[in-house]
Amino acid sequence: MVVASTVNDKGEEIYPVKWNHDFIDLPEVKDQRTPTFTAEEIGTIISKAERQYQVLYALLPGTGLRIEEAFAPQVEDIEGSVIRVRHSMWKGELYSPKTAAGVRHLHPLHPK
């Protein structure tokens, strides 16, 4: 749930929202599993992958790209060791990022 207020010309909230966490009885999240791979496990995955997938499996953890961003770079988006993220690809179609923060430069790429 997103609750926000409109803002005035100065960016200040007109109707600020004050949360009462006790009243809304938020659930406590415990022992949430956030699976990750170690560098050694990533190396094993890359070494066992078929050739065409090795670059993809190295690119994702090395850059933090989302999978739909990893399929979207155009030739002009790659300059030396820098990748310019300007698109996402979904079902074969290029899309602009949802927010301005989605457009970014990833540099430098890992040397290995």
N, C-alpha and C positions, 0 to 999 in steps of 0.2 A: 504494500500500500504506500503510495506517495501522497504526502500532504504538504502543500506549499502555499505561500501567499503571493499575491501580485506585488510588484515592487514599484516604487515611484521613480522619478527621473534620476535620483541619486543612487538607485539600486537598493534602497532600504525597503524592508517588508512593510506593507501597509497594514496587514492583519497578521502579525506574527503568531506562530503556533507554538504553544507551550505544552510539552508532553508531560503527562503524569503516568510514569511507568508502573506505579503500584496499581493505579485504577484500571489500566488497560490489561494488566496481568500478562505481560509478555512471557513467553516460554523461555526457559533457560536452555541453551544449546550446550550439550556436554559431549566430549569425546567425538567431535566431528572429524571424520576421516578426510584428509586432503592428500590423496596419493601423489607421490612424486617419484621420479627416477633419479638414481645417483649417476654421477658422470660415468662410472664404470658400466652401469646398466645401459645407459644411452649408447656407449661405445659398442657394447655387445649387440644391441638392437640394430645399429647401423651396419656392423660387420656381417650380420646374418640376413640383412635385407637384400632383395634383388636390386641390381644396379640402378634401375630407374627410380627406385624409392630411397636410395641412400642419401641423396642430396636433400630430399624432402625431410627425412628423419633427422638429418643434421641441422637443417635450416630452422625447424620449429623450436627446438629447445635453445638453439644458439641465438635466436633473435627475439623470441617471445611472440612471434606472429601467430595470429589465429589461423586455423586451417583455411578459411575462406579468403584470407588475405594472402596466404602463401601461394594460392593458385592465380592471383590477380596481377602480379607485376608485369608491366610491359617493358620492352627493350629500353625505352627511354627512362624508365624508373630505376635503372641500375647504372651507377657511375662508380667505377673502381670498387671499393669495399663498402659503398653506401647503397642502401635500398630505400627508395622513396615509396612510402605506402600512401596510395591515393584511391585505391579501389578495393572492393571485396568481390568475390565471384560466387554466385549462387545459381545452380542449375544452368551453367554455361553463360550467364549474363553478368556483365560488370555493373557494379553498383557503387555509388559514392558512400563513404562512411556516414553513420548516423549522426555523429557529432564532429565538431571541428578538431577535437582531440584525437580522432581516428586518423587524421592526416598527419603523418610524421616521417622523419628520416631516421633510419636505423643505421648507426655507424659506431665504430667500425665493426665490420663482421669479424667473427672469430677467425684467426689465421689458419686454423687446421681444418 
